[in-house]
């Protein structure tokens, strides 16, 4: 009588490892999707907080048209957070007073200046990935508007690293379980 290629023990072990791998991958996908939603919400919330801070701190600078102080405020805010891609400050007449772009403002963003009416947030795809574009009025728009662009690049990189580490840990545990 021929012996089977795999004993019952090895078959059961292979099935158990297969189930663990499938469940781990499914759990990883569910966690990734949940973290992705949380990341977007938190990035948007942080963008509104930063834009509100700039709006509150820059209101008098806008009224006095102190362009240097506005630029410094915007530049310091961008430097303090790796998630902020840009800040634009406009007055109530939609004139651009300060921005943090190096080498000029992308055309699409300049065209949107006339649409500022209230606090709004949009997500758009750029050549740098998804950007959360947040507009906050200064004194209900009577003084001006602050526009902040938040990038997902750094936060998404950290999130992907955590998920990758978790999946590697599960694989290592499965390999150890075999032995």
C-alpha positions as CSV (number, residue, x, y, z in Angstrom):
1,X,0.0,0.0,0.0
2,X,1.3,3.5,-0.9
3,X,1.7,6.1,1.7
4,X,0.1,9.5,0.9
5,X,2.4,12.3,0.1
6,X,1.3,14.3,3.1
7,X,0.3,12.9,6.4
8,X,-2.9,13.9,8.1
9,X,-0.8,16.0,10.5
10,X,0.8,18.0,7.6
11,X,-2.6,18.5,5.9
12,X,-4.2,19.8,9.0
13,X,-1.1,22.1,9.6
14,X,-1.3,23.4,6.0
15,X,-5.0,24.1,6.4
16,X,-4.6,25.9,9.7
17,X,-1.8,28.0,8.3
18,X,-3.9,28.7,5.2
19,X,-6.8,29.8,7.3
20,X,-4.5,32.0,9.5
21,X,-3.0,33.6,6.4
22,X,-6.4,34.3,4.8
23,X,-7.8,35.7,8.0
24,X,-4.7,37.8,8.5
25,X,-4.9,39.3,5.0
26,X,-8.7,39.9,5.4
27,X,-8.1,41.6,8.8
28,X,-5.2,43.6,7.2
29,X,-7.5,44.9,4.4
30,X,-10.2,45.8,6.9
31,X,-7.8,47.6,9.1
32,X,-6.2,49.4,6.1
33,X,-9.6,50.6,4.9
34,X,-10.6,51.8,8.4
35,X,-7.2,53.6,8.9
36,X,-7.6,55.1,5.4
37,X,-10.9,56.7,6.4
38,X,-9.6,57.9,9.7
39,X,-6.5,59.3,8.1
40,X,-8.6,61.4,5.7
41,X,-10.9,62.7,8.4
42,X,-8.0,63.6,10.7
43,X,-6.0,65.2,8.0
44,X,-9.0,67.3,7.0
45,X,-9.7,68.2,10.7
46,X,-6.0,69.2,11.2
47,X,-6.1,71.3,8.0
48,X,-9.2,73.2,9.2
49,X,-7.4,73.8,12.6
50,X,-4.3,75.1,10.9
51,X,-6.2,77.3,8.5
52,X,-8.3,78.7,11.4
53,X,-5.1,79.4,13.3
54,X,-3.6,81.3,10.3
55,X,-6.9,83.1,9.8
56,X,-7.1,84.2,13.4
57,X,-3.4,85.2,13.6
58,X,-3.4,86.9,10.1
59,X,-6.6,88.9,10.2
60,X,-4.8,92.1,11.3
61,X,-2.0,91.5,8.8
62,X,-4.5,91.2,6.0
63,X,-6.2,94.5,7.0
64,X,-2.9,96.3,7.2
65,X,-1.6,94.5,4.0
66,X,1.5,93.5,5.9
67,X,2.6,91.1,3.2
68,X,5.9,90.1,4.9
69,X,4.1,89.2,8.2
70,X,1.6,87.2,6.2
71,X,4.3,85.3,4.4
72,X,6.2,84.6,7.6
73,X,3.0,83.3,9.3
74,X,2.3,81.0,6.3
75,X,5.9,79.9,6.0
76,X,6.2,79.1,9.7
77,X,2.9,77.1,9.6
78,X,4.1,75.1,6.6
79,X,7.5,74.4,8.3
80,X,5.8,73.2,11.5
81,X,3.9,70.4,9.8
82,X,5.1,67.9,7.3
83,X,1.5,67.4,6.1
84,X,1.0,70.9,4.9
85,X,1.8,71.3,1.2
86,X,0.8,75.0,0.8
87,X,-0.9,78.0,2.3
88,X,-2.5,80.8,0.3
89,X,-3.9,84.0,1.9
90,X,-6.2,86.3,-0.1
91,X,-8.1,89.4,0.9
92,X,-11.8,90.0,0.6
93,X,-11.3,91.2,-3.0
94,X,-9.8,87.8,-3.8
95,X,-6.3,89.4,-4.3
96,X,-3.5,87.0,-3.5
97,X,-1.5,88.4,-0.6
98,X,0.8,85.6,0.4
99,X,1.6,82.0,-0.5
100,X,4.2,79.3,0.2
101,X,4.7,78.0,-3.3
102,X,8.2,78.0,-4.6
103,X,8.4,78.8,-8.3
104,X,4.9,80.1,-8.7
105,X,1.3,78.9,-8.0
106,X,-0.2,76.1,-10.1
107,X,-2.7,77.5,-12.6
108,X,-5.7,75.6,-11.4
109,X,-5.4,77.0,-7.9
110,X,-5.2,80.6,-9.1
111,X,-8.4,80.1,-11.1
112,X,-10.3,78.9,-8.0
113,X,-9.7,82.1,-6.0
114,X,-12.9,83.6,-7.2
115,X,-15.0,80.7,-5.8
116,X,-14.2,81.5,-2.1
117,X,-17.4,82.3,-0.3
118,X,-17.4,80.1,2.9
119,X,-15.5,77.4,4.7
120,X,-15.1,74.5,2.3
121,X,-12.9,71.4,1.9
122,X,-12.2,69.4,-1.2
123,X,-9.9,66.5,-2.1
124,X,-8.2,66.6,-5.5
125,X,-5.6,64.4,-7.2
126,X,-2.3,66.2,-8.1
127,X,1.0,65.0,-9.4
128,X,2.0,64.7,-5.7
129,X,-0.9,62.5,-4.7
130,X,-4.2,63.4,-3.0
131,X,-4.4,66.9,-1.6
132,X,-7.0,68.0,0.9
133,X,-7.7,71.7,0.0
134,X,-9.3,73.6,2.9
135,X,-10.6,77.2,2.7
136,X,-11.4,79.1,5.9
137,X,-12.8,82.6,5.8
138,X,-11.3,85.4,7.9
139,X,-14.0,87.2,9.8
140,X,-16.7,85.4,7.7
141,X,-15.0,86.5,4.5
142,X,-15.1,90.2,5.2
143,X,-11.3,90.3,5.6
144,X,-10.2,87.5,3.4
145,X,-9.6,83.8,3.2
146,X,-6.9,81.3,4.1
147,X,-6.4,78.2,1.9
148,X,-4.4,75.3,3.1
149,X,-3.4,72.2,1.1
150,X,-2.7,69.1,3.1
151,X,-0.9,66.1,1.6
152,X,-1.5,62.5,2.5
153,X,2.0,61.4,1.5
154,X,3.6,61.3,5.0
155,X,0.7,60.0,6.9
156,X,-0.1,57.4,4.3
157,X,3.5,56.3,4.3
158,X,3.4,55.7,8.1
159,X,0.1,53.9,7.8
160,X,1.4,51.6,5.1
161,X,4.5,50.9,7.2
162,X,2.4,49.8,10.2
163,X,0.3,47.5,8.0
164,X,3.4,46.1,6.4
165,X,4.9,45.4,9.8
166,X,1.7,43.7,11.0
167,X,1.6,41.4,7.9
168,X,5.3,40.5,8.3
169,X,4.7,39.7,11.9
170,X,1.8,37.3,11.0
171,X,4.0,35.7,8.3
172,X,6.8,35.2,10.8
173,X,4.4,33.7,13.3
174,X,3.1,31.3,10.6
175,X,6.6,30.2,9.7
176,X,7.5,29.7,13.4
177,X,4.3,27.7,13.8
178,X,5.4,25.3,11.0
179,X,8.5,24.5,13.0
